[in-house]
């Protein structure tokens, strides 16, 4: 029995060793992929750009400039650049116009040539500057509001980026994923309030239903006809046969004289043509309202089928060697479990030469009287 125990023990140890070896191979391959994808070098280039606002004569903790000027006025401002690298970095600065992103929020496109819109209000920015190793640099520029500019809130910006981003790391073999070296691009907003009368006005020209997604989404088209920035909140009420369903939405910035499309998922709405009301609150207790009927499709049956399909797609996307290692690990775990169960059962049966239900053991323990015990 000792020889059998040694054999079982060796089998268990061998199984554990194989498991550890397979795990090491899997981890080493993942590390190799990560290393080849990202690439490593002692000096990877000026990837980081640290930039912040610094108005002349005072510090500002804001992530953007906020200036109040009259039409025809001008004011100087400065950007603070910091270089965390141990070598000098060349930085490019570009004028940008502030615009509303498609789904609300601000974005800063850089004109291909010259300037457009509010970006023309900025002047005096150097095209490139060199920031010393581990040092800081103040870059000043001028903000000038053209004469006869209507009152309201306007947005421009300065985009800061490394002049020469690091090269793209090439994969070691064709079957590896191509890596992309990413350089930071920082946009600093220049918000200008031109003095005068400010008024807010939002409208909802249309609401459409996008059924290409699951769940479907209401596409709420919002237009800002006022001269102030707005962050509307509200939602939709859908009057179905069984009652009224409500869905909420919150918008990011919608700039003055601009528009956006707010996506609003509507999950679980039964099929049919239902009256839909969309209400957005903004400004000083003002509301923008849309009312109409939309045709809603049949909701998806369950999310379980989608999750199974996603899991299958993810599994199919894994490399063949990863699937092989996973299958091997699973088989070894099953074998190890069977061996451990056999060892446990054998030890219980052969621990002292008797089964736990032996009448002598029961008698010595005091649980009942042995069948063949002499009567007194």
C-alpha positions in Angstrom: 0.0 0.0 0.0 3.0 2.3 0.6 4.2 1.8 -2.9 0.7 2.6 -4.2 0.6 5.8 -2.2 4.0 6.9 -3.5 2.8 6.2 -7.1 -0.3 8.3 -6.6 1.7 11.1 -4.9 4.1 11.1 -7.9 1.2 11.2 -10.3 -0.3 14.2 -8.5 3.0 16.0 -8.4 3.5 15.4 -12.1 0.1 16.7 -12.9 0.7 19.9 -10.9 4.1 20.4 -12.6 2.4 20.1 -16.0 -0.2 22.6 -14.9 2.4 25.1 -13.8 4.4 24.6 -17.0 1.4 25.3 -19.2 0.4 28.3 -17.1 4.0 29.7 -17.5 3.9 29.1 -21.3 0.5 31.0 -21.5 1.8 33.9 -19.4 5.1 34.1 -21.3 3.3 34.2 -24.6 1.0 36.9 -23.4 4.0 38.9 -22.2 5.7 38.4 -25.5 2.7 39.7 -27.4 2.4 42.7 -25.1 6.1 43.4 -25.5 6.1 43.1 -29.3 2.9 45.2 -29.5 4.1 48.1 -27.5 7.8 48.0 -28.2 10.4 49.1 -25.8 13.3 51.4 -26.0 15.3 53.4 -23.5 14.2 56.7 -25.2 10.7 56.4 -26.6 10.3 60.1 -27.7 8.2 63.0 -26.3 4.9 61.2 -25.8 3.6 63.3 -22.9 2.4 66.9 -23.2 1.6 68.7 -19.9 -0.2 71.9 -20.5 -2.4 74.2 -18.4 -3.8 77.7 -18.2 -1.8 80.6 -16.9 -3.3 84.0 -17.2 -0.8 86.9 -17.1 -0.3 88.0 -13.5 -2.3 85.2 -11.9 -2.7 81.5 -11.7 -5.8 79.6 -12.7 -6.8 76.1 -11.7 -9.2 75.9 -14.6 -8.7 73.5 -17.5 -9.7 76.4 -19.9 -9.5 80.2 -20.0 -12.5 82.2 -19.1 -12.4 85.8 -20.3 -15.0 88.6 -20.3 -14.4 91.2 -23.0 -16.3 93.9 -24.9 -16.4 93.8 -28.6 -13.1 95.3 -29.9 -11.2 94.5 -26.7 -8.1 92.3 -26.4 -6.3 90.6 -23.6 -3.1 88.5 -23.2 -3.1 85.0 -21.8 -0.4 82.4 -21.3 -0.1 78.6 -21.5 2.1 76.7 -19.1 4.0 73.8 -20.6 5.9 71.2 -18.6 8.3 68.6 -19.9 8.5 65.4 -17.7 11.2 63.8 -19.9 14.9 63.9 -19.2 15.7 65.5 -22.5 14.3 68.6 -24.3 11.0 68.2 -26.2 9.7 70.2 -29.2 6.0 71.1 -28.8 3.7 72.4 -31.5 0.8 74.8 -30.7 -2.1 75.3 -33.0 -5.2 77.6 -33.0 -8.5 75.8 -33.0 -12.2 76.8 -33.2 -14.5 75.5 -30.5 -17.5 73.5 -31.8 -20.2 71.2 -30.3 -19.4 67.5 -30.7 -22.0 65.3 -32.5 -23.6 64.0 -29.3 -22.9 67.3 -27.3 -19.7 68.3 -25.5 -17.0 70.5 -26.9 -14.4 69.6 -29.6 -11.5 71.6 -31.0 -10.9 71.1 -34.8 -7.7 72.7 -36.2 -8.2 74.4 -39.6 -6.0 72.9 -42.3 -5.0 76.4 -43.4 -5.2 79.8 -41.6 -8.1 80.2 -39.2 -11.9 79.9 -39.1 -14.5 81.4 -36.8 -13.4 82.0 -33.3 -9.9 80.6 -33.9 -9.1 83.8 -35.7 -9.5 85.6 -32.4 -6.1 84.1 -31.2 -2.8 85.5 -32.4 0.8 85.5 -31.4 1.1 81.8 -30.8 4.5 80.4 -31.9 4.3 77.4 -34.2 6.8 75.3 -32.1 8.7 75.8 -28.9 11.3 73.7 -27.2 10.7 72.8 -23.5 13.9 72.0 -21.6 14.4 68.7 -19.9 12.3 68.5 -16.7 11.5 72.2 -17.1 8.6 74.6 -17.6 7.8 77.2 -20.2 5.2 80.0 -20.4 3.9 80.7 -23.9 1.8 83.9 -24.2 -0.7 84.8 -26.9 -3.3 87.5 -27.6 -7.1 87.2 -27.6 -8.8 89.9 -29.5 -12.6 90.2 -30.0 -13.5 91.7 -33.4 -15.5 95.0 -33.4 -19.3 94.7 -33.7 -19.2 91.1 -32.4 -22.7 90.3 -31.0 -23.0 89.7 -27.2 -22.8 86.0 -26.2 -20.6 83.1 -25.2 -17.9 82.0 -27.6 -15.3 79.3 -27.6 -11.9 79.0 -29.2 -8.9 76.7 -28.3 -5.2 75.9 -28.4 -4.2 72.4 -29.3 -0.8 71.3 -27.9 1.0 68.2 -29.1 4.6 66.8 -29.6 6.1 68.1 -32.8 7.7 64.7 -33.6 5.7 61.8 -32.0 7.6 58.5 -31.4 7.8 56.0 -34.3 5.3 53.2 -34.5 6.7 49.9 -33.2 6.7 47.2 -35.9 5.6 43.6 -35.0 8.1 40.8 -35.1 6.0 38.6 -37.3 3.0 39.1 -39.7 0.6 37.3 -37.4 1.1 39.7 -34.5 -1.1 42.7 -34.0 0.2 46.0 -35.2 1.0 48.4 -32.4 0.4 52.1 -32.4 2.5 54.6 -30.5 0.2 57.2 -29.0 1.2 60.8 -28.3 -0.8 63.0 -26.0 -2.8 65.8 -27.7 -4.1 68.4 -25.2 -6.8 71.0 -26.1 -7.1 74.0 -23.9 -10.3 76.0 -24.3 -10.5 79.7 -24.5 -14.0 80.7 -23.4 -14.9 84.4 -24.2 -18.0 86.1 -22.9 -18.7 89.2 -25.0 -20.5 91.7 -22.8 -24.2 92.4 -23.5 -27.6 90.9 -23.3 -27.6 87.1 -22.8 -30.6 84.9 -23.6 -31.1 81.1 -23.8 -33.3 79.4 -26.4 -33.3 75.7 -27.2 -35.5 73.9 -29.7 -36.1 70.2 -30.6 -36.6 70.2 -34.4 -37.1 66.5 -34.6 -36.9 63.1 -32.9 -36.2 59.9 -34.8 -35.9 56.3 -33.7 -32.7 54.4 -34.5 -33.5 50.6 -34.6 -30.0 49.5 -35.7 -28.9 49.2 -32.1 -30.1 47.0 -29.2 -32.0 48.5 -27.4 -33.3 51.1 -29.9 -32.4 54.7 -29.3 -34.3 57.9 -29.7 -32.2 60.5 -31.6 -33.1 63.8 -30.1 -32.0 66.7 -32.4 -31.4 69.8 -30.3 -30.7 73.3 -31.7 -29.3 76.1 -29.6 -30.8 79.4 -31.0 -29.6 81.5 -28.0 -26.3 83.1 -27.3 -25.4 81.1 -24.2 -24.0 77.6 -23.6 -26.6 75.1 -22.4 -26.5 71.7 -20.6 -30.1 70.5 -21.0 -31.5 67.6 -18.9 -34.8 65.8 -19.2 -36.1 62.7 -21.0 -38.9 61.0 -22.9 -42.3 59.7 -22.0 -43.7 57.0 -24.2 -47.4 56.2 -23.8 -47.8 52.4 -24.5 -50.9 50.3 -24.1 -50.1 49.2 -20.5 -49.2 52.7 -19.3 -46.4 55.3 -19.6 -42.7 54.5 -19.9 -40.1 57.1 -18.9 -36.5 57.5 -19.9 -34.0 60.1 -18.8 -31.2 61.9 -20.6 -28.5 64.4 -19.6 -26.6 66.5 -22.2 -23.1 67.9 -22.2 -22.3 71.3 -23.5 -24.3 72.6 -26.5 -22.6 75.8 -27.6 -24.4 78.9 -28.7 -25.7 78.9 -32.3 -24.9 75.2 -32.6 -26.7 71.9 -32.5 -26.3 68.3 -31.3 -28.0 64.9 -31.4 -28.7 63.3 -28.0 -28.9 59.5 -28.0 -31.6 58.1 -25.6 -31.9 54.3 -25.3 -35.5 53.1 -24.9 -35.4 49.5 -23.6 -38.3 47.2 -23.3 -40.9 49.3 -25.2 -43.5 47.0 -26.8 -44.1 46.9 -30.5 -46.5 49.6 -31.9 -47.1 53.2 -32.8 -46.9 55.1 -29.5 -47.2 58.8 -28.6 -43.8 60.1 -27.5 -43.1 63.3 -25.6 -39.5 64.6 -25.2 -39.0 67.4 -22.7 -35.6 69.1 -22.0 -35.1 71.7 -19.2 -32.4 74.4 -19.6 -31.6 78.0 -18.7 -33.8 79.7 -16.1 -36.6 77.1 -15.8 -37.1 77.0 -19.5 -38.2 73.9 -21.5 -37.9 72.6 -25.0 -40.7 70.2 -26.0 -41.3 67.7 -28.8 -44.5 65.7 -29.3 -45.3 63.1 -31.9 -45.8 59.4 -32.7 -43.1 56.9 -33.4 -43.2 53.2 -34.6 -41.4 51.0 -32.1 -40.1 47.5 -33.2 -40.4 44.3 -31.2 -37.9 44.2 -28.4 -35.1 41.6 -28.5 -36.1 38.2 -27.0 -33.4 37.9 -24.4 -30.0 39.2 -23.6 -28.8 35.6 -23.0 -28.5 34.8 -26.7 -26.5 37.9 -27.3 -24.1 37.1 -24.4 -23.6 33.6 -25.8 -23.0 34.9 -29.2 -20.5 37.5 -27.9 -18.7 34.7 -25.9 -18.6 32.5 -29.0 -17.2 35.4 -31.1 -14.6 36.1 -28.5 -13.6 32.5 -28.3 -13.3 32.3 -32.1 -11.0 35.3 -32.1 -8.5 33.7 -29.8 -5.3 32.3 -31.4 -5.2 28.5 -32.0 -2.3 28.0 -29.5 -4.2 29.7 -26.8 -7.3 27.4 -27.3 -4.9 24.4 -27.3 -3.4 25.5 -24.0 -6.8 26.1 -22.5 -8.1 22.7 -23.6 -4.9 21.0 -22.1 -5.3 22.8 -18.8 -9.0 21.8 -18.6 -8.1 18.1 -19.3 -5.4 18.1 -16.7 -7.7 19.7 -14.1 -10.2 16.9 -14.7 -7.5 14.2 -14.4 -6.2 15.8 -11.2 -9.7 15.9 -9.7 -10.3 12.3 -10.5 -6.9 11.3 -8.9 -7.6 13.3 -5.8 -11.1 11.7 -5.4 -9.6 8.2 -5.8 -6.9 9.0 -3.2 -9.4 10.3 -0.8 -11.7 7.3 -1.2 -8.7 4.8 -0.9 -7.5 6.5 2.3 -10.9 6.3 3.9 -11.3 2.6 3.0 -7.7 1.5 3.8 -6.8 3.9 6.6 -6.8 1.2 9.4 -7.9 -1.9 7.5 -11.7 -1.5 8.2 -14.5 0.4 6.6 -16.1 3.1 8.7 -19.3 1.0 9.0 -17.4 -2.0 10.7 -19.6 -3.2 13.6 -16.5 -3.4 15.9 -15.7 0.3 15.2 -19.3 1.2 15.9 -19.2 -0.8 19.2 -16.0 0.8 20.3 -17.4 4.2 19.6 -20.5 3.5 21.6 -23.0 4.0 18.7 -25.2 1.0 19.0 -24.6 -2.7 20.0 -22.6 -5.1 17.7 -24.7 -7.8 16.1 -22.4 -10.6 17.3 -21.7 -9.2 20.8 -22.4 -11.7 23.6 -25.5 -11.1 25.5 -25.3 -10.5 29.3 
